[in-house]
């Protein structure tokens, strides 16, 4: 899920994490730290000469106080925000996506929704891909423990244990790739504009046709 109107930029530049977007826009020092290592209560727009506008999502579902209660391995809230902001996130199922789209923060705002070819994405980025069994960016209901072992490399994930504990649908909650997915368009199957629960198709890969 991306900001409304983001597809042209994603098609050209790929999917970038918050940290990668800040570097691309020349945001550094204390200004970058304020966006990477601290909670963002509201979305932040980035713009610059020759660059498409980008939006850093808010982190409303988290709080420093709740993070302090559930972080392990000596991590502070600042450490956790940096770990999240250094990743590109994917939902593993449409059901989870629709749940987010129905949340109060998004239900009345149009969003760009991209569906990816999982096999293609894994073939290209599986070596760096990491999975999480929890919603790492939410502490609104307290949330499970989290720490250095929350994100695990694809090859090292204890999927059987996660499945036994949470069921097949809940075994993997997040799919992440560190920093950026520069070739995101190559793995995209469809692009939709979702508004109020209604999907309007923007782009679809033609069977057997070129990606871009």
WOLINWO-V611568 format. One record per residue. N is the residue number from 1. OMEGA is omega in whole degrees, 0 to 359 (999 if undefined). Layout:
[[N OMEGA] [N OMEGA]]
This chain:
[[1 182] [2 180] [3 178] [4 179] [5 186] [6 188] [7 180] [8 179] [9 179] [10 181] [11 182] [12 189] [13 184] [14 176] [15 182] [16 174] [17 175] [18 181] [19 180] [20 177] [21 179] [22 178] [23 181] [24 182] [25 176] [26 178] [27 184] [28 175] [29 183] [30 179] [31 178] [32 180] [33 180] [34 180] [35 182] [36 189] [37 178] [38 180] [39 175] [40 181] [41 179] [42 178] [43 181] [44 179] [45 176] [46 176] [47 180] [48 181] [49 177] [50 181] [51 176] [52 177] [53 178] [54 180] [55 172] [56 182] [57 174] [58 177] [59 182] [60 182] [61 179] [62 171] [63 179] [64 183] [65 180] [66 178] [67 180] [68 181] [69 186] [70 180] [71 177] [72 173] [73 178] [74 181] [75 174] [76 177] [77 180] [78 179] [79 183] [80 178] [81 179] [82 180] [83 179] [84 185] [85 178] [86 185] [87 166] [88 186] [89 174] [90 170] [91 182] [92 181] [93 177] [94 180] [95 179] [96 177] [97 182] [98 177] [99 179] [100 180] [101 179] [102 179] [103 185] [104 184] [105 187] [106 190] [107 181] [108 180] [109 178] [110 182] [111 172] [112 181] [113 179] [114 174] [115 186] [116 171] [117 186] [118 182] [119 179] [120 180] [121 180] [122 180] [123 182] [124 188] [125 182] [126 181] [127 180] [128 182] [129 177] [130 182] [131 177] [132 178] [133 181] [134 170] [135 189] [136 183] [137 181] [138 173] [139 189] [140 178] [141 182] [142 174] [143 179] [144 176] [145 178] [146 182] [147 184] [148 181] [149 181] [150 178] [151 183] [152 177] [153 183] [154 184] [155 184] [156 183] [157 176] [158 189] [159 181] [160 179] [161 178] [162 181] [163 180] [164 183] [165 189] [166 183] [167 184] [168 184] [169 183] [170 185] [171 178] [172 182] [173 181] [174 171] [175 184] [176 173] [177 180] [178 169] [179 185] [180 172] [181 187] [182 182] [183 184] [184 182] [185 181] [186 184] [187 184] [188 177] [189 179] [190 174] [191 181] [192 169] [193 181] [194 181] [195 179] [196 179] [197 180] [198 182] [199 174] [200 183] [201 179] [202 185] [203 176] [204 176] [205 178] [206 179] [207 179] [208 183] [209 179] [210 182] [211 182] [212 999]]
